[in-house]
Amino acid sequence: MKKILAILIVASFYNCKGKDEIVVSHKLKYGEGYHIGDFPRFKDTLSKEGYYYTNDTIYKEGTPVALVEKTEYYVDHYLLYITSLSKGEKGLYMEFGPND
């Protein structure tokens, strides 16, 4: 019984990734709520074009637009919860695979 419990604990940590890795390294698609794009692709280096992510902040064309509140692992994919900086609107994006 102890071995099974240990295996389950190790397996649950296997799917845990950091917020930064999920945002930058995975393909995301729009789910509901606040919308920054249908399929945003985030860069980890500052850019005046497209989306950039650092320190829990999402930038669009160099302007901060949203905060990443949390990520969750749900069955077989990650969920990304964001909040707009302008009005505090909540949004949800879902992971659908690693970036190319």
Residue, then its C-alpha position, 0 to 999 in steps of 0.5 A: m500500500k505504501k508503494i502505491l501511495a508513493i508512486l501516486i505522489v511521484a506521478s502527481f509531481y511529474n505533471c506539475k510545471g511552473k507557470d512560466e514554462i506553461v505560458v511560454s512553452h505550450k500552445l494555448k487556446y481561448g476558453e472564456g471570459y477576457h480575450i487577448g487572442d484566439f491562439p496567443r503565442f508568448k515569447d520570453t523576450l521583450s518584443k514590440e510585436g506579438y505577446y511577451y510574458t514575464n513576472d506574471t504579466i502578459y504584454k501585447e505589443g509592448t503594453p501590459v494587458a493582463l496578469v496570470e493568476k494561476t495555472e491548473y492541471y486538469v485531466d490531460h491539459y493545463l488551464l491558464y487563468i488571467t485577469s485584465l489590467s484595465k477592468g479586472e475581467k477574468g479569462l481562461y485559456m486551455e493548453f493544447g500541446p507544446n510549442d513547435 
